[in-house]
Amino acid sequence: MSWIDQRSDGAIETAGAGPLKTVEAALFREAMARLGAAVHVVTTAGPGGKTGFTATAIISVSDQPATLLVCLNRQSQVMPVLQQNNVLCVNTLGAGEAEIADIFAGRTGIFMEERFKHGQWTTLKTGSPVLASAVIAFDCRIFEVKAIASHDVYFCAVEAIRQGPAGPVLVYHERAYKRV
């Protein structure tokens, strides 16, 4: 049973209740800026190529089976590569890795495979790039995708984990990187 349905015009309807009415986008973005979140570089490699992006919209879904949720805007240049590869690695950045975050966020003009010239990289089970300095890396296979508004929501089975150096992590809060 689905609680919501997305119409062809992008509007979302709840089961039997009609269109959802939400706050204005600008107000929502401002509110979300006050919600601190860990910064991750999500990477993928396979038949579609190798690329990655910076993300904060990542959460744990379950530990049995071990599942993460990853969100990505459908207009991202990474989207077709990720869809073809069907695997990804979530690399949680340490506090001193703002430069890596900016590179993979596209703020530096470095794109796709060129991004991997920064940092030291290895692989685990899926072949997706693992950042050696990441505090934690979750190597995943995508098993379900849901389209919600402007984003695709990826449900990912965690096939391997690499624990990196302990210490503070990089957090994005009030439109700035911070250490926690």
PADO-449272 format. One line per 4 residues: number of its first residue (from 1); their letters; for each residue x negated, y negated, z negated of N, C-alpha, C. Coordinates in nm, 4 decimals. Example, Ala and Ser with C-alpha at 12.3 -4.5 7.8 and 13.67 -1.06 7.14 Angstrom:
REM residues 2
1	AS	-1.3190:0.5690:-0.7800:-1.2300:0.4500:-0.7800:-1.3200:0.3300:-0.7800 ~ -1.2850:0.2250:-0.7080:-1.3670:0.1060:-0.7140:-1.2900:-0.0030:-0.7870
This chain:
REM residues 180
1	MSWI	-0.0844:0.1182:0.0000:0.0000:0.0000:0.0000:-0.0887:-0.1241:0.0000 ~ -0.0599:-0.2151:0.0877:-0.1375:-0.3384:0.0957:-0.0617:-0.4506:0.0261 ~ -0.1308:-0.5247:-0.0584:-0.0699:-0.6369:-0.1274:-0.0673:-0.7613:-0.0403 ~ -0.1617:-0.7683:0.0533:-0.1674:-0.8849:0.1404:-0.1852:-0.8416:0.2853
5	DQRS	-0.1399:-0.9258:0.3756:-0.1600:-0.9048:0.5185:-0.2066:-1.0355:0.5781 ~ -0.2990:-1.0261:0.6731:-0.3472:-1.1457:0.7409:-0.2768:-1.1557:0.8754 ~ -0.2146:-1.2724:0.8998:-0.1447:-1.2953:1.0255:-0.2445:-1.3321:1.1345 ~ -0.1993:-1.3293:1.2587:-0.2872:-1.3624:1.3708:-0.3354:-1.5070:1.3654
9	DGAI	-0.2612:-1.5968:1.2995:-0.3044:-1.7367:1.2892:-0.3985:-1.7600:1.1704 ~ -0.4372:-1.6523:1.1008:-0.5306:-1.6626:0.9894:-0.4642:-1.6768:0.8541 ~ -0.3354:-1.7079:0.8516:-0.2655:-1.7221:0.7236:-0.2535:-1.5852:0.6564 ~ -0.2462:-1.5874:0.5257:-0.2339:-1.4637:0.4489:-0.0955:-1.4603:0.3857
13	ETAG	-0.0308:-1.3440:0.3940:0.1005:-1.3250:0.3330:0.0912:-1.2165:0.2281 ~ 0.1639:-1.2356:0.1183:0.1717:-1.1329:0.0161:0.2899:-1.0426:0.0474 ~ 0.2859:-0.9224:-0.0047:0.3921:-0.8253:0.0215:0.5261:-0.8814:-0.0248 ~ 0.6112:-0.9147:0.0708:0.7461:-0.9603:0.0408:0.7579:-1.1020:-0.0114
17	AGPL	0.6496:-1.1758:-0.0296:0.6584:-1.3089:-0.0894:0.6281:-1.4216:0.0089 ~ 0.5964:-1.3889:0.1334:0.5679:-1.4925:0.2318:0.4257:-1.5420:0.2237 ~ 0.3977:-1.6540:0.2925:0.2593:-1.7053:0.2975:0.2086:-1.7480:0.1597 ~ 0.0811:-1.7215:0.1365:0.0167:-1.7685:0.0140:-0.0107:-1.9172:0.0263
21	KTVE	0.0052:-1.9894:-0.0819:-0.0281:-2.1313:-0.0853:-0.1458:-2.1472:-0.1795 ~ -0.2574:-2.1942:-0.1245:-0.3780:-2.2080:-0.2049:-0.4191:-2.3542:-0.2128 ~ -0.5141:-2.3816:-0.2992:-0.5683:-2.5169:-0.3127:-0.6423:-2.5546:-0.1849 ~ -0.6688:-2.6831:-0.1684:-0.7442:-2.7316:-0.0522:-0.8854:-2.6735:-0.0510
25	AALF	-0.9390:-2.6528:0.0686:-1.0711:-2.5920:0.0846:-1.1796:-2.6711:0.0125 ~ -1.1777:-2.8041:0.0223:-1.2810:-2.8871:-0.0412:-1.2792:-2.8712:-0.1931 ~ -1.1611:-2.8677:-0.2529:-1.1492:-2.8485:-0.3974:-1.2015:-2.7108:-0.4375 ~ -1.1680:-2.6095:-0.3587:-1.2145:-2.4742:-0.3873:-1.3669:-2.4656:-0.3780
29	REAM	-1.4262:-2.5237:-0.2734:-1.5724:-2.5221:-0.2586:-1.6400:-2.5916:-0.3770 ~ -1.5847:-2.7038:-0.4209:-1.6413:-2.7761:-0.5357:-1.6333:-2.6909:-0.6621 ~ -1.5230:-2.6248:-0.6824:-1.5076:-2.5374:-0.7992:-1.6067:-2.4213:-0.7934 ~ -1.6229:-2.3613:-0.6753:-1.7151:-2.2482:-0.6607:-1.8597:-2.2903:-0.6826
33	ARLG	-1.8923:-2.4165:-0.6543:-2.0284:-2.4662:-0.6766:-2.0643:-2.4630:-0.8246 ~ -1.9645:-2.4669:-0.9106:-1.9878:-2.4646:-1.0551:-1.9983:-2.3227:-1.1102 ~ -1.9763:-2.2247:-1.0242:-1.9843:-2.0848:-1.0642:-2.1216:-2.0316:-1.0247 ~ -2.2101:-2.0165:-1.1211:-2.3443:-1.9675:-1.0927:-2.3415:-1.8229:-1.0475
37	AAVH	-2.4296:-1.7895:-0.9522:-2.4350:-1.6528:-0.9011:-2.5783:-1.6173:-0.8636 ~ -2.6133:-1.4907:-0.8825:-2.7447:-1.4414:-0.8420:-2.7606:-1.4584:-0.6916 ~ -2.8837:-1.4834:-0.6484:-2.9140:-1.5008:-0.5067:-2.9762:-1.3712:-0.4542 ~ -2.9231:-1.3243:-0.3426:-2.9669:-1.1995:-0.2816:-3.0042:-1.2246:-0.1361
41	VVTT	-3.0977:-1.1478:-0.0851:-3.1213:-1.1404:0.0580:-3.0713:-1.0033:0.1012 ~ -2.9727:-1.0048:0.1905:-2.9150:-0.8819:0.2432:-2.9809:-0.8557:0.3780 ~ -3.0378:-0.7374:0.3931:-3.1107:-0.7036:0.5146:-3.0485:-0.5823:0.5825 ~ -3.0775:-0.5674:0.7111:-3.0327:-0.4512:0.7863:-3.1325:-0.4230:0.8972
45	AGPG	-3.1449:-0.2962:0.9335:-3.2300:-0.2563:1.0459:-3.1716:-0.1289:1.1057 ~ -3.1844:-0.1187:1.2362:-3.1328:-0.0005:1.3051:-3.1191:-0.0282:1.4521 ~ -3.0269:0.0420:1.5202:-3.0127:0.0281:1.6650:-2.9779:-0.1137:1.7092 ~ -2.9129:-0.1902:1.6236:-2.8742:-0.3270:1.6574:-2.9844:-0.4295:1.6375
49	GKTG	-3.0954:-0.3876:1.5752:-3.2048:-0.4783:1.5478:-3.2282:-0.4921:1.3987 ~ -3.3087:-0.5904:1.3624:-3.3431:-0.6147:1.2223:-3.3160:-0.7607:1.1918 ~ -3.2453:-0.7856:1.0836:-3.2144:-0.9220:1.0423:-3.1737:-0.9231:0.8956 ~ -3.1421:-1.0414:0.8452:-3.0970:-1.0547:0.7078:-3.0368:-1.1911:0.6843
53	FTAT	-2.9706:-1.2051:0.5710:-2.9058:-1.3307:0.5339:-2.9068:-1.3456:0.3821 ~ -2.8979:-1.4693:0.3370:-2.8897:-1.4988:0.1943:-2.7435:-1.4979:0.1525 ~ -2.7155:-1.4379:0.0366:-2.5774:-1.4255:-0.0095:-2.5690:-1.4333:-0.1611 ~ -2.4570:-1.4849:-0.2083:-2.4236:-1.4785:-0.3511:-2.2958:-1.3980:-0.3726
57	AIIS	-2.2205:-1.3721:-0.2662:-2.0923:-1.3012:-0.2763:-2.1145:-1.1509:-0.2708 ~ -2.1688:-1.0982:-0.3800:-2.1975:-0.9552:-0.3926:-2.1585:-0.9128:-0.5334 ~ -2.0829:-0.8034:-0.5429:-2.0423:-0.7558:-0.6755:-2.0413:-0.6035:-0.6801 ~ -2.0482:-0.5529:-0.7996:-2.0334:-0.4100:-0.8233:-1.8852:-0.3754:-0.8154
61	VSDQ	-1.8539:-0.2650:-0.7506:-1.7152:-0.2180:-0.7432:-1.6954:-0.1007:-0.8371 ~ -1.7875:-0.0039:-0.8346:-1.7735:0.1177:-0.9142:-1.9103:0.1812:-0.9333 ~ -1.9233:0.2624:-1.0388:-2.0472:0.3382:-1.0548:-2.0291:0.4846:-1.0149 ~ -1.9051:0.5273:-0.9906:-1.8779:0.6641:-0.9458:-1.7702:0.6629:-0.8396
65	PATL	-1.8015:0.6582:-0.7134:-1.9380:0.6551:-0.6600:-1.9961:0.5135:-0.6673 ~ -2.1267:0.5056:-0.6720:-2.1958:0.3767:-0.6807:-2.1627:0.2946:-0.5560 ~ -2.0931:0.1818:-0.5775:-2.0404:0.1020:-0.4664:-2.0598:-0.0460:-0.4936 ~ -2.1073:-0.1179:-0.3913:-2.1168:-0.2636:-0.3942:-2.0228:-0.3224:-0.2901
69	LVCL	-1.9846:-0.4479:-0.3116:-1.9052:-0.5248:-0.2169:-1.9904:-0.6419:-0.1704 ~ -1.9997:-0.6614:-0.0386:-2.0791:-0.7686:0.0219:-1.9897:-0.8455:0.1172 ~ -1.9889:-0.9788:0.1077:-1.9063:-1.0622:0.1954:-1.9944:-1.1377:0.2940 ~ -1.9462:-1.1483:0.4197:-2.0190:-1.2200:0.5235:-1.9199:-1.2897:0.6156
73	NRQS	-1.9457:-1.4160:0.6441:-1.8632:-1.4933:0.7367:-1.8727:-1.4302:0.8754 ~ -1.7582:-1.4107:0.9399:-1.7561:-1.3463:1.0715:-1.8237:-1.4293:1.1796 ~ -1.8488:-1.5581:1.1573:-1.9180:-1.6411:1.2551:-2.0699:-1.6307:1.2433 ~ -2.1189:-1.5574:1.1451:-2.2628:-1.5428:1.1255:-2.3272:-1.4708:1.2438
77	QVMP	-2.4462:-1.5144:1.2813:-2.5222:-1.4486:1.3871:-2.5665:-1.3084:1.3466 ~ -2.5653:-1.2809:1.2188:-2.6035:-1.1494:1.1661:-2.4942:-1.0454:1.1918 ~ -2.3701:-1.0904:1.2033:-2.2547:-0.9993:1.2091:-2.2687:-0.8860:1.3107 ~ -2.2990:-0.9119:1.4385:-2.3039:-0.8000:1.5326:-2.4153:-0.6995:1.5023
81	VLQQ	-2.5265:-0.7471:1.4494:-2.6366:-0.6572:1.4145:-2.5941:-0.5676:1.2988 ~ -2.5343:-0.6262:1.1973:-2.4887:-0.5501:1.0808:-2.3825:-0.4476:1.1209 ~ -2.2895:-0.4873:1.2049:-2.1842:-0.3948:1.2484:-2.2415:-0.2759:1.3246 ~ -2.3421:-0.2994:1.4064:-2.4007:-0.1897:1.4835:-2.4847:-0.0975:1.3953
85	NNVL	-2.5582:-0.1541:1.3000:-2.6457:-0.0735:1.2146:-2.5697:0.0045:1.1085 ~ -2.4663:-0.0555:1.0519:-2.3814:0.0073:0.9506:-2.4557:0.0421:0.8210 ~ -2.5722:-0.0198:0.7980:-2.6474:-0.0040:0.6739:-2.6973:-0.1412:0.6307 ~ -2.7273:-0.1540:0.5018:-2.7828:-0.2795:0.4509:-2.8552:-0.2546:0.3201
89	CVNT	-2.9389:-0.3511:0.2835:-3.0048:-0.3479:0.1541:-2.9832:-0.4826:0.0862 ~ -2.9360:-0.4802:-0.0371:-2.9178:-0.6003:-0.1171:-3.0419:-0.6166:-0.2035 ~ -3.1196:-0.7221:-0.1760:-3.2425:-0.7530:-0.2486:-3.2162:-0.8713:-0.3411 ~ -3.2142:-0.8489:-0.4720:-3.1912:-0.9560:-0.5682:-3.3220:-1.0294:-0.5928
93	LGAG	-3.3199:-1.1611:-0.5696:-3.4427:-1.2402:-0.5730:-3.4846:-1.2793:-0.7140 ~ -3.6155:-1.2793:-0.7345:-3.6729:-1.3294:-0.8583:-3.6694:-1.4816:-0.8600 ~ -3.6909:-1.5400:-0.9756:-3.6773:-1.6843:-0.9960:-3.7670:-1.7683:-0.9065 ~ -3.8815:-1.7165:-0.8640:-3.9736:-1.7945:-0.7831:-3.9559:-1.7763:-0.6328
97	EAEI	-3.8457:-1.7209:-0.5890:-3.8296:-1.6868:-0.4477:-3.7300:-1.7744:-0.3716 ~ -3.7233:-1.9025:-0.4074:-3.6332:-1.9952:-0.3378:-3.6708:-2.0097:-0.1899 ~ -3.8006:-2.0032:-0.1575:-3.8423:-2.0156:-0.0172:-3.7865:-1.9006:0.0671 ~ -3.7914:-1.7791:0.0156:-3.7344:-1.6623:0.0863:-3.5838:-1.6823:0.1025
101	ADIF	-3.5169:-1.7316:-0.0023:-3.3729:-1.7573:0.0056:-3.3422:-1.8561:0.1172 ~ -3.4187:-1.9648:0.1255:-3.3961:-2.0656:0.2299:-3.4228:-2.0104:0.3693 ~ -3.5273:-1.9302:0.3850:-3.5575:-1.8710:0.5155:-3.4412:-1.7848:0.5628 ~ -3.3900:-1.6991:0.4767:-3.2820:-1.6086:0.5162:-3.1457:-1.6775:0.5187
105	AGRT	-3.1377:-1.7975:0.4613:-3.0142:-1.8771:0.4707:-3.0096:-1.9559:0.6012 ~ -3.1183:-1.9530:0.6769:-3.1223:-2.0257:0.8033:-3.1564:-2.1730:0.7877 ~ -3.2063:-2.2124:0.6734:-3.2382:-2.3537:0.6475:-3.3725:-2.3966:0.7049 ~ -3.4497:-2.3018:0.7574:-3.5855:-2.3329:0.8027:-3.6018:-2.3205:0.9538
109	GIFM	-3.4998:-2.2753:1.0239:-3.5098:-2.2565:1.1685:-3.5731:-2.1239:1.2079 ~ -3.6015:-2.0371:1.1113:-3.6585:-1.9055:1.1390:-3.5423:-1.8060:1.1472 ~ -3.5351:-1.7305:1.2566:-3.4201:-1.6430:1.2768:-3.4592:-1.4974:1.2955 ~ -3.3609:-1.4118:1.2735:-3.3663:-1.2680:1.2943:-3.4968:-1.2059:1.2446
113	EERF	-3.5632:-1.1285:1.3295:-3.6803:-1.0513:1.2867:-3.7964:-1.1383:1.2404 ~ -3.8038:-1.2627:1.2866:-3.9119:-1.3530:1.2457:-3.9098:-1.3782:1.0942 ~ -3.7934:-1.3650:1.0326:-3.7804:-1.3892:0.8887:-3.8674:-1.2939:0.8069 ~ -3.8923:-1.1753:0.8611:-3.9642:-1.0720:0.7866:-4.1157:-1.0924:0.7865
117	KHGQ	-4.1623:-1.2006:0.8468:-4.3044:-1.2366:0.8392:-4.3351:-1.3015:0.7041 ~ -4.2319:-1.3284:0.6273:-4.2442:-1.3897:0.4945:-4.2085:-1.2849:0.3897 ~ -4.2946:-1.2632:0.2939:-4.2748:-1.1603:0.1933:-4.3326:-1.0281:0.2395 ~ -4.3380:-0.9332:0.1476:-4.3838:-0.7977:0.1796:-4.2632:-0.7065:0.1809
121	WTTL	-4.2545:-0.6236:0.2846:-4.1354:-0.5420:0.3071:-4.1700:-0.3943:0.3187 ~ -4.0784:-0.3127:0.2737:-4.0873:-0.1682:0.2856:-3.9467:-0.1176:0.3187 ~ -3.9234:0.0113:0.3124:-3.7893:0.0665:0.3341:-3.7639:0.1767:0.2326 ~ -3.6372:0.2115:0.2194:-3.5964:0.3256:0.1378:-3.5242:0.4246:0.2301
125	KTGS	-3.4096:0.4734:0.1870:-3.3388:0.5809:0.2583:-3.2770:0.5374:0.3914 ~ -3.2138:0.4197:0.3977:-3.1396:0.3810:0.5188:-3.2268:0.3156:0.6250 ~ -3.3472:0.2755:0.5895:-3.4338:0.2044:0.6825:-3.4166:0.0537:0.6800 ~ -3.3237:0.0036:0.5992:-3.3078:-0.1413:0.5852:-3.4262:-0.1973:0.5076
129	PVLA	-3.4729:-0.3179:0.5434:-3.5891:-0.3753:0.4753:-3.5647:-0.4012:0.3268 ~ -3.6643:-0.3642:0.2471:-3.6632:-0.3839:0.1025:-3.7756:-0.4810:0.0688 ~ -3.7432:-0.5914:0.0042:-3.8414:-0.6911:-0.0365:-3.9172:-0.6387:-0.1590 ~ -4.0486:-0.6255:-0.1461:-4.1308:-0.5685:-0.2530:-4.1176:-0.6454:-0.3838
133	SAVI	-4.0990:-0.7760:-0.3764:-4.0911:-0.8579:-0.4977:-3.9496:-0.8712:-0.5534 ~ -3.8513:-0.8089:-0.4902:-3.7124:-0.8172:-0.5395:-3.7027:-0.7574:-0.6790 ~ -3.6233:-0.8200:-0.7640:-3.6012:-0.7695:-0.8991:-3.5350:-0.6325:-0.8931 ~ -3.4415:-0.6172:-0.7999:-3.3735:-0.4895:-0.7765:-3.3323:-0.4858:-0.6308
137	AFDC	-3.3351:-0.3688:-0.5716:-3.2907:-0.3520:-0.4333:-3.1936:-0.2347:-0.4275 ~ -3.0778:-0.2583:-0.3662:-2.9747:-0.1561:-0.3496:-2.9673:-0.1205:-0.2010 ~ -3.0079:-0.0006:-0.1663:-3.0084:0.0461:-0.0277:-2.8745:0.1152:-0.0021 ~ -2.7988:0.0638:0.0961:-2.6585:0.1039:0.1090:-2.6176:0.1428:0.2505
141	RIFE	-2.5126:0.2247:0.2570:-2.4443:0.2583:0.3815:-2.3030:0.2017:0.3721 ~ -2.2614:0.1284:0.4745:-2.1280:0.0687:0.4781:-2.0258:0.1784:0.5091 ~ -1.9202:0.1874:0.4265:-1.8200:0.2896:0.4537:-1.6809:0.2326:0.4804 ~ -1.6615:0.1035:0.4538:-1.5322:0.0413:0.4838:-1.5518:-0.1094:0.4991
145	VKAI	-1.4755:-0.1689:0.5904:-1.4813:-0.3129:0.6135:-1.3386:-0.3654:0.6155 ~ -1.3145:-0.4747:0.5444:-1.1842:-0.5412:0.5426:-1.2021:-0.6849:0.5887 ~ -1.1196:-0.7289:0.6813:-1.1205:-0.8680:0.7265:-1.0269:-0.9476:0.6363 ~ -1.0816:-1.0491:0.5697:-1.0026:-1.1363:0.4826:-1.0379:-1.2802:0.5182
149	ASHD	-0.9386:-1.3540:0.5672:-0.9578:-1.4941:0.6063:-1.0777:-1.5056:0.7005 ~ -1.1785:-1.5857:0.6656:-1.2939:-1.6103:0.7535:-1.4061:-1.5084:0.7372 ~ -1.3935:-1.4167:0.6435:-1.5022:-1.3247:0.6111:-1.4649:-1.1782:0.6319 ~ -1.5675:-1.0963:0.6499:-1.5521:-0.9519:0.6410:-1.6062:-0.9102:0.5053
153	VYFC	-1.5358:-0.8191:0.4416:-1.5757:-0.7653:0.3124:-1.6233:-0.6226:0.3370 ~ -1.7493:-0.5977:0.3064:-1.8118:-0.4672:0.3290:-1.8150:-0.3898:0.1977 ~ -1.7631:-0.2682:0.2003:-1.7744:-0.1774:0.0876:-1.8897:-0.0837:0.1192 ~ -1.9873:-0.0782:0.0282:-2.1145:-0.0130:0.0576:-2.1484:0.0920:-0.0473
157	AVEA	-2.1761:0.2140:-0.0018:-2.2214:0.3210:-0.0904:-2.3707:0.3036:-0.1142 ~ -2.4101:0.2996:-0.2411:-2.5510:0.2822:-0.2771:-2.6194:0.4179:-0.2681 ~ -2.7132:0.4301:-0.1721:-2.7828:0.5571:-0.1492:-2.9184:0.5635:-0.2179 ~ -2.9768:0.4487:-0.2483:-3.1064:0.4457:-0.3176:-3.1211:0.3111:-0.3877
161	IRQG	-3.2006:0.3099:-0.4946:-3.2284:0.1872:-0.5709:-3.3784:0.1796:-0.5950 ~ -3.4320:0.0599:-0.5792:-3.5724:0.0340:-0.6127:-3.5764:-0.0758:-0.7174 ~ -3.6302:-0.0451:-0.8335:-3.6463:-0.1456:-0.9378:-3.7797:-0.2150:-0.9185 ~ -3.7741:-0.3477:-0.9093:-3.8950:-0.4276:-0.8922:-3.9419:-0.4839:-1.0240
165	PAGP	-4.0222:-0.5881:-1.0162:-4.0759:-0.6482:-1.1383:-3.9648:-0.7106:-1.2237 ~ -3.9719:-0.6886:-1.3542:-3.8752:-0.7485:-1.4462:-3.9048:-0.8975:-1.4594 ~ -3.8039:-0.9723:-1.4980:-3.8235:-1.1151:-1.5191:-3.7018:-1.1936:-1.4775 ~ -3.7121:-1.3265:-1.4822:-3.5970:-1.4104:-1.4484:-3.5596:-1.3980:-1.3007
169	VLVY	-3.4308:-1.4157:-1.2741:-3.3796:-1.4091:-1.1375:-3.3430:-1.5481:-1.0878 ~ -3.3277:-1.5581:-0.9560:-3.2868:-1.6823:-0.8920:-3.1344:-1.6878:-0.8900 ~ -3.0804:-1.8009:-0.9335:-2.9353:-1.8220:-0.9381:-2.9035:-1.9488:-0.8614 ~ -2.7892:-1.9496:-0.7934:-2.7428:-2.0696:-0.7241:-2.6272:-2.1268:-0.8043
173	HERA	-2.6435:-2.2530:-0.8493:-2.5439:-2.3170:-0.9352:-2.5471:-2.4673:-0.9092 ~ -2.4299:-2.5266:-0.8907:-2.4175:-2.6698:-0.8618:-2.5042:-2.7102:-0.7427 ~ -2.5007:-2.6257:-0.6388:-2.5701:-2.6471:-0.5113:-2.7221:-2.6578:-0.5251 ~ -2.7770:-2.5875:-0.6237:-2.9218:-2.5868:-0.6455:-2.9649:-2.4510:-0.6996
177	YKRV	-3.0902:-2.4134:-0.6720:-3.1463:-2.2908:-0.7276:-3.1878:-2.3170:-0.8716 ~ -3.1652:-2.2166:-0.9553:-3.2036:-2.2231:-1.0966:-3.2572:-2.0881:-1.1403 ~ -3.3312:-2.0864:-1.2492:-3.3878:-1.9640:-1.3066:-3.3015:-1.9184:-1.4239 ~ -3.2766:-1.7879:-1.4266:-3.2048:-1.7316:-1.5408:-3.2758:-1.6030:-1.5825
